[in-house]
């Protein structure tokens, strides 16, 4: 591909180059939103279709990840499932989840890790949806504050506030369940 010397910015990457690396993250978020594997797959497929149709309106050099997450969220909200119940659910644990820092998995270490994971997942589920979304997008999917703000169409300050409050609520919930609070 040659660059036109009269072009002000380089051409944007092909849709597939930008979208395919995000497939797993989009599916994870969709699964939390829908509570159902098949619905999550449908939501991601519809998101990809809408994003591909609207790709000509995407401006190269802007944040594609935030753009496509916003499409997924809006698609969910306008779907029958999204309008009926805006609740989130945990993803099933990956096989082979290990305790951080453990050199050897034992039945006990696996049980402790899964119990801790379930405590945190349960605490996340107890959060109001606006806090769940921000916590999931930041702590599970690794989006930046700006990407989350763009995806959810809220100010960065709101992202920071919701994240702090959500994490604080998770901490309190886990401590309460462990009998420490």
QUIZI-V40113 format. One record per residue. RES is the residue in three letters. SS is DSSP state (h for helix, s for strand, l for the rest). NEAR is the number of other C-alpha atoms within 10 Angstrom. Layout:
res=RES ss=SS near=NEAR
res=RES ss=SS near=NEAR
This chain:
res=UNK ss=l near=4
res=UNK ss=l near=6
res=UNK ss=l near=9
res=UNK ss=l near=10
res=UNK ss=l near=8
res=UNK ss=l near=6
res=UNK ss=l near=8
res=UNK ss=l near=7
res=UNK ss=l near=11
res=UNK ss=l near=12
res=UNK ss=l near=14
res=UNK ss=l near=14
res=UNK ss=l near=11
res=UNK ss=l near=9
res=UNK ss=h near=15
res=UNK ss=h near=11
res=UNK ss=h near=10
res=UNK ss=h near=14
res=UNK ss=h near=17
res=UNK ss=h near=11
res=UNK ss=h near=11
res=UNK ss=h near=16
res=UNK ss=h near=13
res=UNK ss=h near=12
res=UNK ss=h near=18
res=UNK ss=h near=26
res=UNK ss=h near=20
res=UNK ss=h near=21
res=UNK ss=h near=24
res=UNK ss=h near=27
res=UNK ss=h near=23
res=UNK ss=h near=20
res=UNK ss=h near=26
res=UNK ss=h near=21
res=UNK ss=l near=16
res=UNK ss=l near=14
res=UNK ss=h near=15
res=UNK ss=h near=11
res=UNK ss=h near=17
res=UNK ss=h near=21
res=UNK ss=h near=17
res=UNK ss=h near=14
res=UNK ss=h near=23
res=UNK ss=h near=27
res=UNK ss=h near=16
res=UNK ss=h near=16
res=UNK ss=h near=23
res=UNK ss=h near=22
res=UNK ss=h near=12
res=UNK ss=h near=15
res=UNK ss=h near=21
res=UNK ss=h near=16
res=UNK ss=h near=10
res=UNK ss=l near=11
res=UNK ss=h near=16
res=UNK ss=h near=11
res=UNK ss=h near=9
res=UNK ss=l near=16
res=UNK ss=l near=12
res=UNK ss=l near=14
res=UNK ss=l near=11
res=UNK ss=l near=10
res=UNK ss=l near=14
res=UNK ss=h near=20
res=UNK ss=h near=19
res=UNK ss=h near=20
res=UNK ss=h near=18
res=UNK ss=h near=25
res=UNK ss=h near=26
res=UNK ss=h near=20
res=UNK ss=h near=20
res=UNK ss=h near=24
res=UNK ss=h near=21
res=UNK ss=h near=15
res=UNK ss=h near=17
res=UNK ss=h near=23
res=UNK ss=h near=16
res=UNK ss=h near=11
res=UNK ss=l near=12
res=UNK ss=h near=10
res=UNK ss=h near=15
res=UNK ss=h near=16
res=UNK ss=h near=10
res=UNK ss=h near=10
res=UNK ss=l near=11
res=UNK ss=l near=14
res=UNK ss=l near=19
res=UNK ss=l near=22
res=UNK ss=l near=19
res=UNK ss=l near=19
res=UNK ss=l near=15
res=UNK ss=l near=9
res=UNK ss=l near=10
res=UNK ss=l near=7
res=UNK ss=l near=6
res=UNK ss=l near=8
res=UNK ss=l near=12
res=UNK ss=l near=18
res=UNK ss=l near=17
res=UNK ss=l near=8
res=UNK ss=l near=6
res=UNK ss=l near=9
res=UNK ss=l near=8
res=UNK ss=l near=10
res=UNK ss=l near=13
res=UNK ss=l near=12
res=UNK ss=h near=9
res=UNK ss=h near=9
res=UNK ss=h near=15
res=UNK ss=h near=16
res=UNK ss=h near=14
res=UNK ss=h near=14
res=UNK ss=h near=16
res=UNK ss=h near=16
res=UNK ss=h near=12
res=UNK ss=h near=14
res=UNK ss=h near=15
res=UNK ss=h near=16
res=UNK ss=h near=18
res=UNK ss=h near=17
res=UNK ss=h near=16
res=UNK ss=h near=16
res=UNK ss=h near=20
res=UNK ss=h near=26
res=UNK ss=h near=18
res=UNK ss=h near=18
res=UNK ss=l near=20
res=UNK ss=l near=13
res=UNK ss=h near=15
res=UNK ss=h near=15
res=UNK ss=h near=21
res=UNK ss=h near=25
res=UNK ss=h near=25
res=UNK ss=h near=27
res=UNK ss=h near=26
res=UNK ss=h near=20
res=UNK ss=h near=23
res=UNK ss=h near=17
res=UNK ss=h near=13
res=UNK ss=h near=12
res=UNK ss=l near=16
res=UNK ss=l near=13
res=UNK ss=l near=20
res=UNK ss=l near=15
res=UNK ss=h near=19
res=UNK ss=h near=18
res=UNK ss=h near=22
res=UNK ss=h near=27
res=UNK ss=h near=20
res=UNK ss=h near=19
res=UNK ss=h near=24
res=UNK ss=h near=21
res=UNK ss=l near=13
res=UNK ss=l near=12
res=UNK ss=l near=14
res=UNK ss=h near=16
res=UNK ss=h near=12
res=UNK ss=h near=13
res=UNK ss=h near=25
res=UNK ss=h near=17
res=UNK ss=h near=14
res=UNK ss=h near=18
res=UNK ss=h near=23
res=UNK ss=h near=15
res=UNK ss=h near=15
res=UNK ss=h near=23
res=UNK ss=h near=20
res=UNK ss=h near=12
res=UNK ss=h near=17
res=UNK ss=h near=23
res=UNK ss=h near=16
res=UNK ss=h near=15
res=UNK ss=h near=21
res=UNK ss=h near=21
res=UNK ss=h near=13
res=UNK ss=h near=11
res=UNK ss=h near=12
res=UNK ss=l near=10
res=UNK ss=l near=8
res=UNK ss=l near=9
res=UNK ss=l near=10
